[in-house]
């Protein structure tokens, strides 16, 4: 067994976990709280994505900010393969170059960077979720799922926090109707969810990830039990994990959307599910 760890890192689960579970060795907290566990989430998310595709829903993600560098780009269906080919998962080539430079500079300084990623689900059916109870609201479920990812400190749906600075006339999406597609929205500031219910527009979820807590340039801390002032220890870590977190975000959104889809339409087989979804869509279109 490795040597006992008694130096908690600021910003990590080390101290809270050791005190909560009455542990003498922080190593037990380090291993279980590591983001390595998200590999299992991504694997499960792949199954959820396959299910969502049976009803015409596809997901993707991109990085919109790292450190102080923000991208000017929106994600569309045509971009899903292109964004996967970029190491920082950014569609804005100029911003991507600046992000890489910022990561290199932070690494050279022994520091870390956070950022913002966006997950989009295209073609998700209308009518999933509910307004009648808080835990049935689709937005609440998505926010909770994405907030469960390590180091995520904020989540917004659609225009999110930016909507708070605008007038209602600027952020409400006008309702339209088409003979072929039925009801829709002229814009998508709501991010595909109104009143806890999916609107049929793209579902857009953004998440803010704090900088990784483990620094090569250590911060002050105290030892567990003896309370000696020391510098934090270094545990192997990345400089920036935002691009990787975006993939975990995709998985959590996929799992949440698939779970809510099954709750709404049910069925013992995929055929039952798709038939129920199609019948519901047909009923709504006739209104």
N, C-alpha and C positions, 0 to 999 in steps of 0.2 A: 504493500500500500504506500502511496506517496506521502510525503511529510505533511503533517497537520498544518492547515492554513488558518491563521487567526487574525489576518489583516483584511478588514472589509473595504471594498472599493466604493468610493462615493458614486452615487447614481445607479448602483447595481442592487440586486436583491440580497447581496451578501449579509448585511447586518440584520435587515428585517427577517430574513429566513432563519438565521441562526438564533435570534431571540424568540421568534414565533414557535419554532419547533425544539427549542432548548438543546441546540447542538453545540458541541465544542469545536468541531471541525467544519469550517466554512466550505470545504471541498464538496460536501454533500449538497450544499445549496448551489454551488457553481455548476455542477453537472446537470442537475435537474432544471435549473432556470435558464440554461443555455438555449440559444435559438436553434441549436441542432435538432431539437424536437420538431421544428417546423417542417423538416423533411417529410415526416409522416403526413402532415397536413397537405403538403403539395401532392403526395401520392394519392391521397383520398380525393383531393380536389380534381384530379385527372378523371376519376370515375364520375364525379358530379358533372364535369364539363361534357362528358360523353352523353349523359342523360339529357342535359340542357339542349344539346344539339339536335335531339330528336324532336324538339318543338321549335327549332329554328333559331335558337339563341347561341351566340358566340361571344366569348370574352377576350379581352386583352388589357394590357396595362402599359403605361409609360411613365417616365420620370419627368416631373415638371420643374423641380428645383433641387439643387444640392448646395448646401451652404448658402451663400448669398447670390448664387447664380440661378436665374429663373429662365425657363424656356418659353418661347412664344409658339406653341403648337397645340393642335387638338388631335385626338385620336379618332380615326375612322376605321371601318372594316378593311379598307384597302391597305392600311398601315400595319396590320397585325404581324405579317412576316417581316417587314422592314425593321420594325422596332426590335424584334428578337435578334437581329443581326448586329445591333449596336451594343457595345460593352457597357455603356451607362444607360441603355434603354431610353434614349432621348431622341425625339424626332427633329429637333432643331439643331442642325449640324454645328452652327456657330456656338450655341450654348453648350453643346456636348463637349466641344474642345475646351471651353472655359471651365466646365465641370471637371474634366480630367486634370487640368492645371491646378484647380483648387484642391483636388484630392492629393495630388503630388506634393503641393505645398504643405498641406496639413500633415501628411505622412513624414515629411522632412522635419517638421516641428514637433513630432511625437504626439500629434493631436488627432482628433477625429471630426467627422462632419455628419450632419443629419440632412434631411431634405423632405421633399413631398413627392408622392407618387399618386397616380390616378388609375383607377380600374373602371373600365366601361363594359357593360353587358348590352349587346345589340340584339334586338329581336325578342326580348323577354315578353311573355304574354301580358296583356292587360288583365287587371282584376285580381292579382295575387296580393295577399295581405289584407288588412282590415283597419277601419277606424274605430271599431267598437271597444277595443281593449288595448292597453298599452303594449302588452307583450305580443300582440298580433300585428302591430305596425311593422311593415317591411323595412322602413328606414331604421327603426330601433334595432331590429335584428341585425341588419347589416353593420350599423355602427358598433354594436357590441362585439360582433364577430371580428371586425377589423381591429378594434381596440384591444382585442386579446392577443394580438401579435406583439412580440417582444419589442420594446422601445417606442411603440406608437403612442403619441401623446395627444393627438387630435384627429377627428374625423369630420368630414362635411359631405353633404349630399347636394349635388348640383352646384348652384351659385354659393350655397353655404354662407360662410361668414361675410362674404362680399355683399350679399343681399341685405345685410343689416344696415349698410350705409346708403342704400338706394330707396327710392320711393316705390310704393306698391305697384304703381302703374308701369314701373320699369322691370319688375321681376316676376309678375304673374304671367303665365303662358296662355295666350288667347286660345280658346277652343275652336277647332275647325271640324268640318265634316266633308267626307268625300264619298261619292257613290260606290267606289270600289273598295276603299279601305275603312270606311266608317269614321268614327270619331278620332280626333288626333289633336296635336298641339302645334301652334305656329312657331313656337320656340321651345327650349328645354332648360330654362333656368331651374326648374324643380328637380332636375336630375332623374327624371323618370318615375318619380313617386309624388303623389298628391294625397294628403290625408291618410298616409300609411298604406296606400294602395298603388300598385304599379299602373302606370298610364299607357304603357305600350311604347313609349319613347325609350331611348337608350338610358339605362341606369348608370349614373356617374357617381363614383365614390372617390373622394380624395382623402389621403391620410398623411399626417405629419409625423415623421420619425425623428426622435432626438438623436444627437450624436452618440455614438457607442460609448459606454461608460468606462471601458478599459483604456487607459492612456499610457503611452510610453514615457511621456513627461508627467510624472505622478502628482496627484493632489494630496493635501494633508488628510490624515485619518488617525484613528486610534486603534490599538489592538483590542481584540475581544477579551473581556475579563480583566486584564491587567491595566487597560486604559492608557497605555503608553503612546505618546504622540509619535507618529512615524509617517513616512510617505507611503502612499498606496503601492501595492505590488502590481506587476504586469502579468496578465494572463493572455495567452495568444488570442489575437482578435484582428478584425479588419480595421481599415481607416474609415471606410464608408460602406454601409450595407444597404443603402437605399434601393439600388437596382435589384438586389436579391429579395428585399422585402416586398417589392412590387409583385414578384411572382408568388410570394406567400399570400399577399393581398388578393391576387386573382383566385387562389385556391379557397380562401375563406369566403369570398363573395360567391364563388361557384357553389360551395357547400350550402351556404345560406339560401341562395336562390333555388337550388334543387330541393332542399328540405321544404321550403315554403310552397314550391310548385306541387310536390307530392301531397302536401297537406290540403291544398286547394282542390286538386283534381283526382288524387288517389289512383286506384286501379291495381290489379294483381300482376299485370304485365305492362311492358312499355306500350304495347298496342292499346291497352285500356287507357293509359295515360294520355296518349296523343289523341285518341278518339274523344275523350272527355274535354280536352283542351280545345279541340276543333269545334265541338258542339257548343261549348260556352262562347267561343269567339263568334260563331254564327248567330247565336241568340242576341249577343250584344250588338252586332252589326244591324240587326233588324229593328232596333229601337229608334 
